[in-house]
Amino acid sequence: MLEYFKTILSKVSFSKYLFEKELRKAIKVLVKEELKELQSWCYRKFGHIYQSIINKCFGSAGILPA
């Protein structure tokens, strides 16, 4: 599932709204180990564009920034 969500997030990264929506879905579905990996990946790949969204989504889920 992790790779699936990485693919989806890459495809919707053109839209702030869709990126946040799909990231929230991923956070609901993935297990803790996968979430840490997804979080690191999101910061590496999209942190320069969507850092505030990434912080908000993972913060709401109780996961501290990497």
N, CA, C and O atoms as a MOPAC input file, in Angstrom:
PM7 MOZYME 1SCF
protein

 N      0.81200 1    -1.19600 1     0.00000 1
 C      0.00000 1     0.00000 1     0.00000 1
 C      0.85700 1     1.26400 1     0.00000 1
 O      0.47100 1     2.27900 1    -0.57900 1
 N      1.99800 1     1.20300 1     0.63700 1
 C      2.86500 1     2.37800 1     0.70200 1
 C      3.24500 1     2.84700 1    -0.69600 1
 O      3.15800 1     4.03700 1    -1.00200 1
 N      3.66100 1     1.92300 1    -1.53400 1
 C      4.06100 1     2.29300 1    -2.90300 1
 C      2.88300 1     2.84300 1    -3.69100 1
 O      3.04600 1     3.75100 1    -4.50600 1
 N      1.70700 1     2.29900 1    -3.45200 1
 C      0.49700 1     2.79100 1    -4.10200 1
 C      0.27400 1     4.26600 1    -3.75300 1
 O      0.03600 1     5.08900 1    -4.63700 1
 N      0.35200 1     4.59000 1    -2.46600 1
 C      0.12200 1     5.97700 1    -2.05000 1
 C      1.23000 1     6.90900 1    -2.53300 1
 O      0.96600 1     8.07400 1    -2.83000 1
 N      2.44500 1     6.42100 1    -2.61600 1
 C      3.51600 1     7.25400 1    -3.18300 1
 C      3.19800 1     7.59500 1    -4.63300 1
 O      3.38900 1     8.73200 1    -5.06400 1
 N      2.71600 1     6.62000 1    -5.37900 1
 C      2.34400 1     6.84200 1    -6.77800 1
 C      1.21100 1     7.85700 1    -6.87800 1
 O      1.27400 1     8.78600 1    -7.68300 1
 N      0.19000 1     7.68100 1    -6.07100 1
 C     -0.96000 1     8.58800 1    -6.08300 1
 C     -0.52500 1    10.00400 1    -5.72100 1
 O     -0.90200 1    10.95600 1    -6.40300 1
 N      0.25300 1    10.15300 1    -4.67000 1
 C      0.69200 1    11.48000 1    -4.24800 1
 C      1.53800 1    12.15300 1    -5.32500 1
 O      1.43800 1    13.36400 1    -5.52500 1
 N      2.35500 1    11.39200 1    -6.00600 1
 C      3.15300 1    11.95600 1    -7.10100 1
 C      2.25700 1    12.44900 1    -8.22900 1
 O      2.51600 1    13.49200 1    -8.82800 1
 N      1.21000 1    11.69600 1    -8.51100 1
 C      0.30700 1    12.05300 1    -9.61600 1
 C     -0.57400 1    13.25500 1    -9.30000 1
 O     -0.94100 1    14.00200 1   -10.20700 1
 N     -0.91800 1    13.45600 1    -8.03500 1
 C     -1.79000 1    14.57800 1    -7.69500 1
 C     -1.02000 1    15.77300 1    -7.13200 1
 O     -1.63100 1    16.72900 1    -6.65400 1
 N      0.28200 1    15.73100 1    -7.18200 1
 C      1.09600 1    16.78500 1    -6.57600 1
 C      0.93300 1    18.14300 1    -7.26100 1
 O      1.41500 1    19.15100 1    -6.74600 1
 N      0.27300 1    18.18400 1    -8.39200 1
 C      0.01800 1    19.45300 1    -9.07600 1
 C     -1.03900 1    20.27800 1    -8.34300 1
 O     -1.15200 1    21.48400 1    -8.56300 1
 N     -1.81600 1    19.62600 1    -7.46800 1
 C     -2.92300 1    20.29300 1    -6.78300 1
 C     -2.75600 1    20.20500 1    -5.26900 1
 O     -2.67900 1    19.11600 1    -4.70000 1
 N     -2.70200 1    21.35700 1    -4.63800 1
 C     -2.58400 1    21.41500 1    -3.17700 1
 C     -3.75000 1    20.66900 1    -2.51800 1
 O     -3.54400 1    19.91000 1    -1.57100 1
 N     -4.94900 1    20.88000 1    -3.00900 1
 C     -6.15000 1    20.25800 1    -2.45500 1
 C     -6.09300 1    18.72800 1    -2.57100 1
 O     -6.31500 1    18.02100 1    -1.58800 1
 N     -5.79500 1    18.22300 1    -3.76800 1
 C     -5.75500 1    16.77500 1    -3.98100 1
 C     -4.61600 1    16.12500 1    -3.20100 1
 O     -4.77100 1    15.02700 1    -2.66600 1
 N     -3.47800 1    16.80200 1    -3.14000 1
 C     -2.34200 1    16.26600 1    -2.39700 1
 C     -2.72200 1    16.06600 1    -0.93000 1
 O     -2.46100 1    15.00900 1    -0.35600 1
 N     -3.33800 1    17.08100 1    -0.32700 1
 C     -3.72500 1    16.96600 1     1.07400 1
 C     -4.78100 1    15.87500 1     1.27100 1
 O     -4.71000 1    15.10200 1     2.22600 1
 N     -5.74100 1    15.81900 1     0.38100 1
 C     -6.80100 1    14.81200 1     0.47100 1
 C     -6.22800 1    13.39700 1     0.42700 1
 O     -6.59300 1    12.55400 1     1.24700 1
 N     -5.34300 1    13.13600 1    -0.51400 1
 C     -4.74900 1    11.80400 1    -0.65800 1
 C     -3.78300 1    11.48200 1     0.47500 1
 O     -3.67900 1    10.33100 1     0.89700 1
 N     -3.07900 1    12.49100 1     0.96700 1
 C     -2.17800 1    12.26400 1     2.09800 1
 C     -2.98100 1    11.87300 1     3.33800 1
 O     -2.57500 1    10.98000 1     4.08200 1
 N     -4.09900 1    12.52500 1     3.56100 1
 C     -4.95100 1    12.17500 1     4.70300 1
 C     -5.48000 1    10.73900 1     4.58300 1
 O     -5.55500 1    10.01500 1     5.57500 1
 N     -5.84300 1    10.33900 1     3.36400 1
 C     -6.29300 1     8.95300 1     3.14000 1
 C     -5.18300 1     7.97400 1     3.49400 1
 O     -5.41200 1     6.98000 1     4.18300 1
 N     -3.98200 1     8.26600 1     3.01700 1
 C     -2.84100 1     7.38000 1     3.27000 1
 C     -2.58300 1     7.23400 1     4.76400 1
 O     -2.31400 1     6.13400 1     5.24700 1
 N     -2.66200 1     8.33300 1     5.48700 1
 C     -2.39700 1     8.31800 1     6.92200 1
 C     -3.42200 1     7.45500 1     7.65400 1
 O     -3.08900 1     6.81200 1     8.65000 1
 N     -4.64900 1     7.43400 1     7.17700 1
 C     -5.69100 1     6.60700 1     7.80700 1
 C     -5.46100 1     5.11600 1     7.58000 1
 O     -5.82500 1     4.29600 1     8.42400 1
 N     -4.86000 1     4.75900 1     6.44400 1
 C     -4.76900 1     3.35800 1     6.02700 1
 C     -3.45900 1     2.68300 1     6.44300 1
 O     -3.46000 1     1.50900 1     6.81200 1
 N     -2.36300 1     3.40300 1     6.38600 1
 C     -1.04800 1     2.78500 1     6.59000 1
 C     -0.74900 1     2.52000 1     8.05900 1
 O     -1.26900 1     3.19900 1     8.94400 1
 N      0.09200 1     1.52600 1     8.30500 1
 C      0.54100 1     1.21100 1     9.66500 1
 C      1.69200 1     2.14100 1    10.05300 1
 O      2.27000 1     2.81700 1     9.20200 1
 N      2.01200 1     2.16500 1    11.32700 1
 C      2.97100 1     3.13800 1    11.85800 1
 C      4.32800 1     3.12100 1    11.14700 1
 O      4.87600 1     4.18000 1    10.84400 1
 N      4.86800 1     1.94200 1    10.88000 1
 C      6.17100 1     1.85100 1    10.21700 1
 C      6.11500 1     2.46900 1     8.81700 1
 O      7.03100 1     3.16900 1     8.38700 1
 N      5.01600 1     2.18800 1     8.12400 1
 C      4.85100 1     2.74900 1     6.77900 1
 C      4.65200 1     4.26100 1     6.84100 1
 O      5.09000 1     4.98300 1     5.94600 1
 N      4.00100 1     4.73500 1     7.88100 1
 C      3.77800 1     6.17200 1     8.01700 1
 C      5.08500 1     6.93200 1     8.18100 1
 O      5.26400 1     8.00300 1     7.60200 1
 N      5.98900 1     6.38100 1     8.96400 1
 C      7.29300 1     7.03300 1     9.14500 1
 C      8.03500 1     7.11400 1     7.80200 1
 O      8.64000 1     8.13500 1     7.47600 1
 N      7.97600 1     6.03300 1     7.04300 1
 C      8.63400 1     6.02300 1     5.73600 1
 C      7.95800 1     7.00800 1     4.78100 1
 O      8.62900 1     7.72900 1     4.04300 1
 N      6.62200 1     7.03300 1     4.80300 1
 C      5.88900 1     7.96700 1     3.94900 1
 C      6.21500 1     9.40600 1     4.32600 1
 O      6.40000 1    10.25500 1     3.45300 1
 N      6.28400 1     9.67600 1     5.60600 1
 C      6.59000 1    11.02300 1     6.06800 1
 C      7.96000 1    11.48000 1     5.55300 1
 O      8.08900 1    12.58500 1     5.02700 1
 N      8.96600 1    10.64100 1     5.70200 1
 C     10.30600 1    10.97700 1     5.21200 1
 C     10.30200 1    11.20600 1     3.71000 1
 O     10.90900 1    12.15500 1     3.21400 1
 N      9.62100 1    10.33900 1     2.99800 1
 C      9.52500 1    10.45100 1     1.54200 1
 C      8.84000 1    11.75400 1     1.14200 1
 O      9.30000 1    12.44800 1     0.23500 1
 N      7.73900 1    12.08800 1     1.81800 1
 C      6.99800 1    13.32400 1     1.50900 1
 C      7.87800 1    14.55000 1     1.71300 1
 O      7.89000 1    15.45000 1     0.87200 1
 N      8.61100 1    14.59600 1     2.81600 1
 C      9.48700 1    15.74400 1     3.06100 1
 C     10.59100 1    15.83800 1     2.01100 1
 O     10.91700 1    16.93000 1     1.54600 1
 N     11.16600 1    14.69400 1     1.63800 1
 C     12.22400 1    14.70700 1     0.62700 1
 C     11.69800 1    15.16100 1    -0.73600 1
 O     12.31200 1    15.98900 1    -1.40800 1
 N     10.56300 1    14.61100 1    -1.12600 1
 C     10.05700 1    14.84500 1    -2.48200 1
 C      9.23000 1    16.12200 1    -2.60700 1
 O      9.30400 1    16.80100 1    -3.63100 1
 N      8.44900 1    16.45900 1    -1.59200 1
 C      7.51300 1    17.57500 1    -1.70700 1
 C      7.65400 1    18.62900 1    -0.61500 1
 O      6.87700 1    19.58400 1    -0.57700 1
 N      8.62300 1    18.47400 1     0.26500 1
 C      8.78800 1    19.40800 1     1.36800 1
 C      8.97700 1    20.84800 1     0.93400 1
 O      8.53000 1    21.76600 1     1.62100 1
 N      9.62600 1    21.05400 1    -0.18300 1
 C      9.85800 1    22.41400 1    -0.66900 1
 C      8.58300 1    23.08200 1    -1.16700 1
 O      8.53400 1    24.30700 1    -1.27400 1
 N      7.55900 1    22.30600 1    -1.47000 1
 C      6.29200 1    22.85000 1    -1.97400 1
 C      5.20100 1    22.79400 1    -0.90400 1
 O      4.50000 1    23.77900 1    -0.66900 1
 N      5.06500 1    21.63900 1    -0.26100 1
 C      3.92900 1    21.37000 1     0.61400 1
 C      4.30600 1    21.10500 1     2.07000 1
 O      3.62300 1    20.34300 1     2.75500 1
 N      5.36500 1    21.71500 1     2.54200 1
 C      5.80600 1    21.44800 1     3.91100 1
 C      4.70600 1    21.71400 1     4.93200 1
 O      4.53200 1    20.92600 1     5.86000 1
 N      3.96800 1    22.79600 1     4.78400 1
 C      2.92400 1    23.11800 1     5.76300 1
 C      1.80500 1    22.07500 1     5.74900 1
 O      1.26500 1    21.73700 1     6.80200 1
 N      1.45600 1    21.56700 1     4.58000 1
 C      0.42100 1    20.52700 1     4.48100 1
 C      0.91400 1    19.23600 1     5.11400 1
 O      0.18000 1    18.58200 1     5.85600 1
 N      2.14300 1    18.87200 1     4.82400 1
 C      2.72400 1    17.64900 1     5.38600 1
 C      2.76700 1    17.75400 1     6.91000 1
 O      2.39600 1    16.81100 1     7.60800 1
 N      3.22000 1    18.90200 1     7.42700 1
 C      3.26200 1    19.10900 1     8.87800 1
 C      1.87600 1    18.96900 1     9.48700 1
 O      1.69900 1    18.30400 1    10.50800 1
 N      0.89500 1    19.60200 1     8.85300 1
 C     -0.47300 1    19.59700 1     9.37400 1
 C     -1.06300 1    18.18600 1     9.38600 1
 O     -1.64400 1    17.76100 1    10.38400 1
 N     -0.91400 1    17.47300 1     8.28800 1
 C     -1.50600 1    16.13500 1     8.17400 1
 C     -0.88500 1    15.14500 1     9.15100 1
 O     -1.59800 1    14.42000 1     9.84500 1
 N      0.43700 1    15.11600 1     9.20200 1
 C      1.09300 1    14.18300 1    10.11500 1
 C      0.93100 1    14.62400 1    11.56600 1
 O      0.83700 1    13.78300 1    12.46100 1
 N      0.89600 1    15.93200 1    11.80600 1
 C      0.66900 1    16.43800 1    13.15600 1
 C     -0.68700 1    16.06100 1    13.68000 1
 O     -0.82500 1    15.70000 1    14.84900 1
 N     -1.70800 1    16.14100 1    12.82400 1
 C     -3.06800 1    15.75900 1    13.20900 1
 C     -3.14700 1    14.28100 1    13.56800 1
 O     -3.96500 1    13.87000 1    14.39000 1
 N     -2.28100 1    13.48700 1    12.93600 1
 C     -2.26200 1    12.04500 1    13.19000 1
 C     -1.39000 1    11.70500 1    14.39700 1
 O     -1.27700 1    10.53800 1    14.77300 1
 N     -0.77300 1    12.71900 1    15.00400 1
 C      0.05900 1    12.49600 1    16.18700 1
 C      1.44800 1    11.98600 1    15.86700 1
 O      2.10700 1    11.37900 1    16.71200 1
 N      1.89100 1    12.23300 1    14.64100 1
 C      3.23400 1    11.79500 1    14.23000 1
 C      4.12800 1    13.01600 1    14.15700 1
 O      3.84700 1    13.95300 1    13.41000 1
 N      5.20000 1    13.01000 1    14.92600 1
 C      6.10800 1    14.14100 1    14.96200 1
 C      6.88600 1    14.25100 1    13.66100 1
 O      7.15900 1    13.24300 1    13.00900 1
 N      7.24800 1    15.48500 1    13.27800 1
 C      8.04500 1    15.67300 1    12.05400 1
 C      9.36200 1    14.91300 1    12.12200 1
 O      9.97900 1    14.78700 1    13.18000 1
 N      9.77300 1    14.41500 1    10.96900 1
 C     11.00500 1    13.63500 1    10.89400 1
 C     12.21600 1    14.53700 1    11.07000 1
 O     13.35000 1    14.06000 1    11.03700 1

